[in-house]
């Protein structure tokens, strides 16, 4: 009775459901959590939307993805300009003329370049890890104050043991420009990310259909024939195609051992104060502060409420079964992933996609792009 079973109602699963229903397919979306939206899900308190699974700022240079998202939401004019707090001193991010001025009291780009060029000399040849990559990009001063502590907290390991590509996400500029992203488009959906998700899952104007069930763990369901029948109904001898967006190792029962992830823990406080930190995202870059950032959610949407909510984000070790946030794409885990990917390729009627199934550090726009590309190959 269903053409497609979509496992996971995160961004990838929801785009898939929408695109398949647009093509006339009957879709059933099964979500393990009690709500849809995956990690973009927001919870509203006193008119302030809390990014419950960490701050999400939509940014892209992909015209098609930008237009695609705007079918469902209007984006506000939020521009991410986080501030780094190192031992009580504030520095603008990403690394730009404002940061260099604050660090070295210089005035011109040439002065900043001269300092960085001098400091980056200590790295010769291709950077072999994140530490070398960071120093070769911005020099040792910035590495020590704004990168080392933050990165080692976030990833739970030394910068010398982390892949260089992680830090290449961050722009370095010799202009006075605090925009964290280089992308052409950026913003937060008006009304929040839930509007985007609800729009994707709304099948009223589509020829196919989308049914959603939350609180259903597909990997458990697969082991239980009776429960499976109850949820899926009679399949009339036909096996629905499966779009699986959960963790790839969990699908294969951790046959080769678990893939590593970095976890996160959030603690949110309410303050009887209109404006607590003056910015949505403050990064705490010193190793001794146990959290990496504090998020004052109202600033994502220019909130004017008399109260505010601030979340501290703590990086955490991760055990299989817990919420997985960041894939640890080091050599060991990449090799392990390749083994699971080979199994996935051979699995009939199942398409694996999204951050957890592809074990990729996807941003939201990458996720939408990947789903839009994949659907072309399916239908
Ligand atoms: N990073 C850093 N200092 C900062 C912010 C970021 O060293 O103040 C580095 C760190 O290694 C981090 C990477 O840049 O893992 C990517 O940061 P980003 O903010 O893009 O991570 P996300 O928002 O995806 O958690």
Boltz pocket constraint, residues with backbone or C-beta under 6 A from the ligand:
constraints:
  - pocket:
      binder: B
      contacts: [[A, 55], [A, 84], [A, 93], [A, 146], [A, 147], [A, 148], [A, 150], [A, 151], [A, 154], [A, 166], [A, 167], [A, 169], [A, 170], [A, 283], [A, 285]]
      max_distance: 6.0
